[in-house]
């Protein structure tokens, strides 16, 4: 068989090499990475994730001398900042801080300017944060088992207070009642503090709250905590069982924080990022600040984080599609 050769004009070669240069350069300098400050885009308006990322960045600066700059670019449910990172040069100098919204927006926004699977390389799941399922002390149920049985035999009778459709105080309740095939009346408040007042007054029988908010009220006897939403108990509320322990197998709802890079960032750079950030979450000063709010430090591998995102997305896809929830993500 005759071999065919294609002539490449000399001026085309520099263009080809220019296109490959970011990958080549990073691959050659992975040992020195990062050689300059790294930008971490926070795409959400809420201040919690921004504060948390600054805390981790400060720990890394103190231990390694490497600088990570946190830059908030919120809007459109987190999709504006996320799209910016998806289009960034894959050299490891533009990263993305994300939370639960990353696994929800694909099923809320039909025409995203990015693919949440193909356009990102997971670095690490940093942590998860637990919530409490609380009820009024005079409610006729003292455990989650009794609560679910009551909801099943009294459909739509119980009022469940939330801080808005699709919020972190609505989704765990929606997921719980979807998984147990029970019905309650969700009452959505514009002011989250008012729903807690109504739970204490008995006008609303149940709600989900952060551990930091809920435990002082539980200890004062104004709330009864019947479950935590994580898949394991948390040190800040060791006597409160999980929903899975009480028969709702596979239930987990957490507010999580994770770090991702654009797809095609070289693997040695991903590995180095993973090492730096998982070290930061073991910093005693960081742990002390975060565990008071029932934060569970994780520090996963990139592959573990990829699997976690897939599981989260599958859970929310099913919930949203089968319940018809019209979620508004910040």
Residue, then its C-alpha position, 0 to 999 in steps of 0.5 A: x500500500x502506498x503511503x501518503x504524506x501531507x505537507x504542513x506549511x511551516x507557519x502552521x507548526x507554531x500555531x499547533x504548538x501554541x495550542x498545546x502550550x498550556x498543557x505542555x507548560x503545566x506538565x513540565x512545571x507540575x513540581x513547581x506548581x503553583x508558581x503564582x497566586x491561584x484564583x478560586x471562584x466562588x459562584x454563590x451569593x451566600x457568604x458561608x462558602x466564601x468565608x470557609x474558602x478563605x479560612x482554608x486558603x489562609x491555612x495553606x498560605x501559612x503551611x506552604x507559602x502558596x497563595x490562593x485568592x478567593x474571588x466571588x462571582x455570584x449570580x444566576x444560581x451560581x452558573x455565571x461563575x461556574x461557566x467562567x471556570x469551565x472556560x478557563x485555561x486548564x493550567x490549574x490557576x483558576x479553580x471553582x469552589x462549589x456546594x450543593x447547587x452544583x448538583x441541582x442546577x443541571x435540573x433547574x436550568x435547561x440550557x447551562x453554558x457548561x456540562x457539570x460532568x465533562x467540563x470539570x475535574x473534581x479535586x476534593x470534597x472538603x466537608x459536609x454540614x449536618x442539619x437537625x430535624x426538629x419538632x415542637x416539644x408537644x408534638x405527638x411524636x418523639x422519634x423520626x419513626x413516630x413522625x413518619x408514621x404520623x405523617x403517613x396516617x395524617x396526610x397534609x396535616x403537619x406543617x413543615x416550615x422552610x426558608x423558601x422553595x429549594x432552600x437548604x431547609x426545604x430540600x431535606x424535608x422534601x427528600x424525606x417525605x418523597x423517600x417515605x411516601x408521606x405528605x406534609x404541608x410545606x410553609x415557605x417563609x420569607x424570613x427564616x427566623x419567623x419559621x423558628x418562632x412558629x415552631x416554638x409556638x406550635x403553629x408549625x410542627x416541624x422544620x430543619x435547622x442548622x446544628x448551631x442554630x438548633x442545639x441551644x434551642x433544643x437544650x432550652x426545651x423549645x425544640x425537640x431534635x428527632x434526627x440529623x440529616x447526615x449519614x452518621x451522627x455528629x459530635x455536636x449532637x451525639x445523642x441525636x440519631x440519623x434518619x437512616x438509623x430510624x428506617x429511612x435507608x439511604x437518606x442523606x442531606x448535607x450542605x457540602x463544600x468542594x473544590x473543582x478545576x477545569x477539565x484537562x488540568x494535568x493529573x499531577x496538578x490535581x494531585x498536588x491541589x488535593x494534597x494541599x487542600x486535604x492538609x488544610x482541612x486537618x489544620x486544628x485551628x480550622x477544625x475547631x472553627x468548623x466542627x462547632x457547626x456540625x461540619x464533618x471534615x472529609x478531604x476525599x480523593x478526586x475520584x471519590x468526589x466525582x462519585x459523590x457528585x454523581x450520587x448527589x445529582x442522581x438524588x436531586x434529578x429524581x426528586x425534582x423530576x418526580x415531585x415537580x418542585x420548581x426550585x430557585x437556586x440563589 
